[in-house]
Amino acid sequence: MHEDELLMRRALALAARAGRRGEVPVAALAVAGGSVIAAAGNRMERAGDATEHAEIRVLRAAARRLGGWGLEGVAVVVTLEPCPMCAGAMIQARIDRCVYGARDPKKGADGSVYEVLRHPANNHRVEVAEGVLGDECGRLLSDFFRRLRSPEDVAR
């Protein structure tokens, strides 16, 4: 199995845990030198803070671990195409690479809706690998939202 897929499987497990806590099931890992240096799931609901996306949380944790905001040499592995806020933070942090699973047709910032990660005017280039275990990542999200809308779940 390819290293990106192994890392995405770890992120998927973390995303599933976030979903069980009532968060949108998205998770991210920060990887440097072949090792995971930070991992986080969404925490918007618990924190009551719109900036508590998995990617922002993992960038903050990686910066603390490495001792500064510049994250050259770091890859971010995330289960969902980053939104504009998260993609912008990745550009600002100067990560080397972003690996993501499912596309986000409503807020995606790697071409689905916005073009942030690979915009030609950026002063920093992020290598992008898209669609890694995309079907599995998308299914986790679809199942979560289906359960939220399910009348059986409301009755319980």
Protein Blocks (a to p, Z undefined) as FASTA:
>chain_A
ZZklmmmmmmmmmmmmmmmnopacddddddeehiafbdcddfklmnopaklcfklmmmmm
mmmmnopablghiacddfbdcdfklmmmmmmnopabdcdfbdcfklpcghjmmcfklgck
bcbdcdddehiaklmmmmmmmmmmmmmmpmklmmZZ
